[in-house]
Amino acid sequence: MARITLRDDDLNATCSPCDAQFLYDASAHFDTVVLSVIPNLSSQAVTWRGSENFARIVDNKPLVRFIAPLLARNVTLSMHGLTHAGYAEFSRPVSKNAFMAEKNKLEDEFQVQVDTFTAPNNSLSRRNYELLKEVGIRNIIGCFGSYPWERPLKPQFLSHFIRSSILAISRKKSERILGGVRHGSSTEYHAFTAYNHDEVVDLARSVHASLKRGGGDIYIATHFWEIWRSDANRLLSTINRLRTHIQ
């Protein structure tokens, strides 16, 4: 049976425990919740900001204390870039040392292994894709397909590009190729987006259509500051209907 995983991005050091409260509802309805945090928020970050005055999330102890118990349940800690500076941070060169420094801080503070990554703005260059493999990232959760020059020249990436391009040309961009793309020790998954009301309304149709083409686990991407505040009940009821359908 396909598992349904939530990928939620953007929680950062300026957030309070109230901003993370949605995790309790999420963990009760999804098989797994991937909480993808911004480790060291840049002053130039293009993302949501709260009222707390921290840069590194590990320095916000009330937030850390709120999140930590959930990591013993079905919530997985993930990195959402390093600083989220500018647009598409991971389309630009990233230092391996800087990446490892932030990864190690998260692992030391939360006492968990961090091996999952989501790229800011869903943009990831080939160089940084290879970097993620070097530093022990095993799960990469994107949303849209990558261009051939953004990944190693391997049959599985070319196949995914062709199949996802056909969907886009056929005006089925909201649908996904399920199953992930594996390369060595890492797998890249492609999430359905549920950032706004219209995408949530279309979510069940998109998932059903995608399942007809082939099985695989279902990943759904949200931002805690968008749909969880505006239409959480509709999202959760959609997840419950999907679970009934795929059982």
Steps between C-alpha positions, in 0.01 A plus 500: 500500500629845413605718790401866518778733610480871573791725410467834678756775443615830649483458878790711625660667801253791502208264562334425831356166620159631393623503140587131530170397659376366166744210539266323742215492246740414220661210684156357580390493135817433299710184518813715522558872539822642356562823689742690280650787699725788398811444715649851497257763375659775292397862537450480121282191518192499278261318730255543788628661820366483853559726796789323673845656474727208409691395189589136566207279583704309759530823703123530535474267799121524553448392139758223531329368814165501321628314192726244668230265642332480160821360349447188710169447321451517123659840439833509315734798516616629163707792370338763280813654359748669732389864523227535233685812381365658183313286249593137428791478744607154380518595136821685600830351630481384862794427728528142622650623827212742554249225429664257740523766772124563492417130466718415800340774712153363430605144574676596823211713628215265409694173542376357170656417166421752227499328161211675324510825302259730318638778280377858542271588209537136386815594309806273523804512272693190395802612702291530813320174428840330505589691818191362676609147417850571636371624836269207566163627380299195400157653431447806282142621474430734212177593329559537129723308264860610444659590168754248361795731573396524867562130569755232404464373146331176597204318338275534805527880503446530125198272524349709778563821307328367188201361690449812712542722192222307327276570798580871485438520125171316552391761756540250783776682685333441837541123457818312591709202400498291817767269636797732519824509302779300660869565441750320720405542864255788446146523368325812372123517547259745341224644715155626409464863602230612742605858555159659443127433490484415128781247526335328796170481312681333207720278716285187509449503122873549437597215733242259357610575143865451594431169673339366184834533319695313767527449872724664753489695820322837498678818610309823556678835543364784714619816674386521863422870456268446202249217477533390865366838604246556225350160416643227726169317539457461125857370466455244778163380370659454157776290655241282674317443170824415323587246767164327452556489124849349508435233765 
